[in-house]
């Protein structure tokens, strides 16, 4: 049997100044997407992607639509080259890019939803997130239980066997960071985010996002999307609406999602979008996986060359 391929899409934190520029200069379709995005956003996402500054690009309000734009631009050119995945998956924000590329909605619909999501998350209650490196889930659960005395704290992202992200109220996350070494955690990295994403702190904005999703034009997809909330594939638009809203307050089950894809025949993982964050996490979970990261014309050529003989689409 030919090996299956999954397209995976990065989330917030993958942004950098200059992303998407090489694609923009090479392809007319990409220039059209950037132009449409500026029009829909009523500000220059193009300038933010290409010129920053990084402090501005990193703001939730800007990072989310800019990463969505660049990832969808990469997918547009991959698709034009005849590459169609067996499955898609995306990490948090990346799930919205994945849903567009799977065909649940068109680019503009997705961009409007992502802009709304970014606006809501920017305005959400203040919180914090931290990546815990070098500890297992049992150690992290015990740490969260201890830090809970200081406020709300939960596991937000199961990124890899050695990287777990916690989220919640600032006081509780800071307490967990202070205690981490005593629970066997090797390193703590505080994330540059404005809120406690994927935690109960997002509950007040979830109903507003549900409303936006309810009114958006969607359809069932031919390409299954492995969802963050369930780590299982979906193709029904009704399921997507429900899970995208639920994603705000639920953990990203990335390790389980990647493992499910592997168990169902995926051997190639193509990271569609800026930087190599997901590629690294996948290799930490599945060292034997074949991983390609694509964000510029050279990466597209590489993906087409490597995959054209291996391809088994959906």
C-alpha positions as CSV (number, residue, x, y, z in Angstrom):
1,X,0.0,0.0,0.0
2,X,1.3,3.5,-0.8
3,X,2.0,5.6,2.2
4,X,-0.6,8.1,3.4
5,X,0.1,11.8,3.8
6,X,-1.2,14.3,6.3
7,X,-1.1,18.1,6.0
8,X,-0.6,19.7,9.4
9,X,-1.0,23.5,10.1
10,X,0.9,25.5,12.8
11,X,-0.7,27.7,15.5
12,X,0.1,30.9,17.2
13,X,3.8,31.2,18.1
14,X,5.0,30.3,14.6
15,X,4.9,33.8,13.3
16,X,8.0,35.7,12.2
17,X,8.7,38.9,10.3
18,X,9.1,38.2,6.6
19,X,6.8,35.1,6.5
20,X,5.1,34.5,3.2
21,X,7.1,37.0,1.3
22,X,8.9,34.6,-1.0
23,X,5.6,33.0,-2.0
24,X,4.0,36.4,-2.5
25,X,6.8,37.4,-4.9
26,X,6.6,34.0,-6.8
27,X,2.8,33.4,-7.3
28,X,0.0,35.6,-8.6
29,X,-2.6,33.5,-6.6
30,X,-0.8,34.3,-3.4
31,X,-0.7,38.0,-4.1
32,X,-4.5,37.9,-4.7
33,X,-5.0,36.2,-1.3
34,X,-2.9,38.8,0.5
35,X,-4.8,41.6,-1.2
36,X,-8.2,40.1,-0.3
37,X,-7.0,39.6,3.3
38,X,-6.0,43.3,3.6
39,X,-9.4,44.2,2.3
40,X,-11.3,41.9,4.7
41,X,-9.2,42.7,7.8
42,X,-9.4,46.5,7.0
43,X,-5.7,46.7,7.8
44,X,-2.5,45.6,6.1
45,X,-1.9,42.0,7.1
46,X,0.6,42.0,4.2
47,X,2.7,44.7,5.9
48,X,2.5,42.9,9.3
49,X,3.7,39.6,7.7
50,X,6.6,41.2,5.7
51,X,7.7,44.1,7.9
52,X,6.3,43.5,11.4
53,X,7.5,44.8,13.7
54,X,7.7,41.6,15.7
55,X,6.0,43.0,18.8
56,X,3.0,44.0,16.6
57,X,3.0,40.7,14.7
58,X,3.1,38.7,18.0
59,X,-0.1,40.3,19.3
60,X,-2.9,37.7,19.3
61,X,-5.1,40.1,17.2
62,X,-2.5,40.0,14.4
63,X,-0.6,36.7,14.7
64,X,-3.7,34.6,14.2
65,X,-5.0,36.0,10.9
66,X,-1.4,36.4,9.6
67,X,-0.5,32.7,10.2
68,X,-3.9,31.6,8.8
69,X,-3.1,33.7,5.6
70,X,0.4,32.4,5.1
71,X,-0.6,28.7,5.8
72,X,-3.5,29.0,3.3
73,X,-1.3,30.6,0.7
74,X,1.2,27.7,1.0
75,X,-1.7,25.2,0.7
76,X,-3.0,27.0,-2.4
77,X,0.2,26.4,-4.3
78,X,0.6,22.8,-3.0
79,X,-3.0,22.1,-4.2
80,X,-2.2,23.7,-7.6
81,X,0.6,21.1,-7.9
82,X,-1.9,18.3,-7.4
83,X,-1.0,17.4,-3.8
84,X,-4.1,16.3,-1.8
85,X,-3.7,14.8,1.7
86,X,-5.4,11.8,3.1
87,X,-6.0,13.8,6.4
88,X,-5.5,17.2,7.8
89,X,-4.9,18.5,11.3
90,X,-3.9,21.8,12.9
91,X,-2.6,22.9,16.2
92,X,-5.1,25.3,17.9
93,X,-5.3,28.2,15.4
94,X,-3.9,25.8,12.8
95,X,-7.1,23.8,13.0
96,X,-8.9,26.7,11.3
97,X,-6.3,26.7,8.5
98,X,-6.7,22.9,8.2
99,X,-10.5,23.2,8.0
100,X,-10.3,25.7,5.1
101,X,-7.9,23.4,3.3
102,X,-10.1,20.4,3.9
103,X,-12.9,22.3,2.2
104,X,-15.2,23.0,5.2
105,X,-15.3,26.7,4.2
106,X,-13.7,29.0,1.7
107,X,-10.7,31.2,2.4
108,X,-12.6,34.4,3.1
109,X,-15.1,32.7,5.4
110,X,-12.3,31.2,7.4
111,X,-10.4,34.6,7.6
112,X,-13.5,36.4,9.0
113,X,-13.9,33.6,11.6
114,X,-10.2,33.8,12.5
115,X,-10.4,37.6,12.8
116,X,-13.3,37.2,15.1
117,X,-11.6,34.5,17.2
118,X,-8.4,36.7,17.5
119,X,-10.5,39.7,18.6
120,X,-12.4,37.7,21.2
121,X,-9.2,36.0,22.6
122,X,-7.4,39.4,22.7
123,X,-10.2,40.8,24.9
124,X,-10.5,37.7,27.1
125,X,-9.7,37.7,30.8
126,X,-6.0,38.1,31.5
127,X,-4.1,34.8,32.0
128,X,-0.8,33.0,31.3
129,X,0.6,29.9,29.6
130,X,3.8,28.1,30.1
131,X,5.5,25.2,28.3
132,X,6.9,22.5,30.6
133,X,9.8,20.6,29.1
134,X,11.2,17.3,30.3
135,X,8.4,16.1,32.5
136,X,5.6,13.5,31.9
137,X,1.9,14.0,32.3
138,X,1.7,12.4,35.7
139,X,4.3,14.9,37.0
140,X,2.5,17.8,35.3
141,X,-0.9,16.8,36.8
142,X,0.6,16.7,40.3
143,X,2.2,20.1,39.7
144,X,-1.1,21.6,38.6
145,X,-2.9,20.1,41.6
146,X,-0.4,21.8,43.9
147,X,-0.5,25.2,42.0
148,X,-4.4,25.1,42.0
149,X,-4.3,26.8,45.4
150,X,-3.3,30.0,43.6
151,X,-6.1,29.9,41.0
152,X,-7.4,28.2,37.9
153,X,-4.7,26.0,36.1
154,X,-5.1,23.2,33.6
155,X,-3.2,21.3,30.9
156,X,-3.7,23.3,27.6
157,X,-1.6,21.4,25.1
158,X,-0.3,17.9,25.0
159,X,2.4,18.8,22.4
160,X,4.8,15.9,22.6
161,X,5.8,13.2,25.2
162,X,8.3,15.7,26.6
163,X,6.5,19.0,26.2
164,X,3.2,19.9,27.9
165,X,1.7,23.4,28.1
166,X,-0.2,24.6,31.1
167,X,-2.7,27.5,31.1
168,X,-4.8,29.5,33.6
169,X,-4.7,32.5,35.9
170,X,-1.4,34.3,36.1
171,X,-0.9,33.6,39.8
172,X,-1.4,29.9,39.4
173,X,0.8,29.5,36.3
174,X,3.6,31.5,38.0
175,X,3.3,29.3,41.1
176,X,3.6,26.2,38.8
177,X,6.7,27.7,37.1
178,X,8.3,28.3,40.6
179,X,7.6,24.7,41.8
180,X,8.3,22.9,38.5
181,X,11.8,21.7,39.2
182,X,10.7,20.1,42.5
183,X,8.2,18.0,40.4
184,X,10.9,16.8,38.0
185,X,10.3,19.3,35.2
186,X,13.6,20.2,33.5
187,X,12.7,23.6,32.0
188,X,9.8,26.1,32.0
189,X,9.2,28.6,29.1
190,X,6.6,31.3,29.7
191,X,4.7,31.9,26.5
192,X,4.1,35.3,25.0
193,X,0.3,35.3,25.0
194,X,-2.2,37.6,26.5
195,X,-4.6,35.0,27.9
196,X,-5.0,31.6,29.4
197,X,-6.0,29.9,26.2
198,X,-7.5,26.4,26.2
199,X,-8.7,26.8,29.8
200,X,-11.9,27.7,31.6
201,X,-10.9,31.3,31.4
202,X,-12.1,31.3,27.8
203,X,-15.6,30.2,28.7
204,X,-17.1,33.8,28.7
205,X,-16.1,34.3,25.0
206,X,-17.0,30.8,23.8
207,X,-20.7,31.6,23.3
208,X,-19.7,34.6,21.1
209,X,-17.5,32.4,19.0
210,X,-20.3,29.8,18.8
211,X,-22.6,32.6,17.4
212,X,-20.0,33.5,14.7
213,X,-19.6,29.8,13.8
214,X,-23.4,29.3,13.7
215,X,-23.8,32.0,11.1
216,X,-20.9,31.0,8.9
217,X,-21.4,29.2,5.6
218,X,-19.9,25.7,5.8
219,X,-20.2,22.3,4.1
220,X,-19.2,18.8,4.8
221,X,-15.6,17.9,3.8
222,X,-14.2,15.1,1.6
223,X,-10.9,15.2,3.6
224,X,-11.1,14.2,7.2
225,X,-9.8,16.6,9.8
226,X,-8.4,15.1,13.0
227,X,-9.8,17.4,15.7
228,X,-7.9,18.9,18.6
229,X,-10.7,18.2,21.1
230,X,-11.2,14.5,20.3
231,X,-8.1,13.4,18.4
232,X,-10.4,11.7,16.0
233,X,-11.4,12.5,12.4
234,X,-14.5,14.5,11.4
235,X,-16.0,15.3,8.0
236,X,-19.4,16.8,9.0
237,X,-19.7,20.6,9.2
238,X,-22.0,20.3,12.2
239,X,-19.2,18.5,14.1
240,X,-16.7,21.1,13.1
241,X,-18.8,24.0,14.3
242,X,-19.2,22.3,17.7
243,X,-15.6,21.4,18.1
244,X,-14.1,24.7,17.0
245,X,-16.1,26.4,19.7
246,X,-15.2,23.8,22.3
247,X,-11.5,24.1,21.4
248,X,-11.3,27.4,23.2
249,X,-11.8,25.8,26.6
250,X,-10.4,22.3,25.8
251,X,-6.8,21.0,25.7
252,X,-5.1,20.4,22.3
253,X,-4.6,16.7,22.1
254,X,-1.7,16.9,19.6
255,X,0.2,13.7,20.7
256,X,-3.0,11.6,20.4
257,X,-3.9,13.2,17.0
258,X,-0.4,12.4,15.6
259,X,-0.5,8.9,17.0
260,X,-4.0,8.3,15.5
261,X,-2.7,9.4,12.1
262,X,0.3,7.1,12.3
263,X,-1.9,4.2,13.4
264,X,-4.1,4.8,10.4
265,X,-1.3,4.6,7.8
266,X,0.1,8.1,7.6
267,X,3.9,8.1,7.2
268,X,4.4,11.5,5.7
269,X,3.6,14.7,7.6
270,X,3.7,18.0,5.6
271,X,3.8,21.1,7.8
272,X,2.0,23.8,5.8
273,X,3.0,27.2,7.1
274,X,5.7,29.2,8.8
275,X,8.6,27.7,10.8
276,X,9.1,24.1,11.9
277,X,7.3,24.0,15.3
278,X,5.0,21.1,14.5
279,X,7.7,19.2,12.6
280,X,9.8,19.1,15.7
281,X,6.9,18.1,17.9
282,X,6.0,15.2,15.5
283,X,9.5,13.9,15.5
284,X,9.6,14.0,19.3
285,X,6.4,11.8,19.3
286,X,7.2,9.6,16.2
287,X,11.0,9.6,15.5
288,X,10.4,7.3,12.4
289,X,7.9,9.7,10.7
290,X,8.9,11.4,7.5
291,X,8.4,15.2,7.9
292,X,8.5,18.0,5.4
293,X,8.0,21.7,6.3
294,X,6.8,23.9,3.4
295,X,6.5,27.7,3.4
296,X,8.3,28.9,0.3
297,X,8.8,28.0,-3.4
298,X,11.8,25.8,-2.7
299,X,9.9,23.9,0.0
300,X,7.0,23.4,-2.5
301,X,9.4,22.0,-5.1
302,X,10.9,19.7,-2.5
303,X,7.5,18.4,-1.3
304,X,6.3,17.8,-4.9
305,X,9.5,15.9,-5.7
306,X,9.4,13.7,-2.6
307,X,5.7,13.0,-2.6
308,X,4.7,12.6,-6.2
309,X,5.8,9.0,-6.3
310,X,4.5,8.2,-2.8
311,X,1.2,9.9,-2.9
312,X,-2.0,8.4,-1.7
313,X,-4.7,11.1,-1.4
314,X,-8.0,10.9,0.4
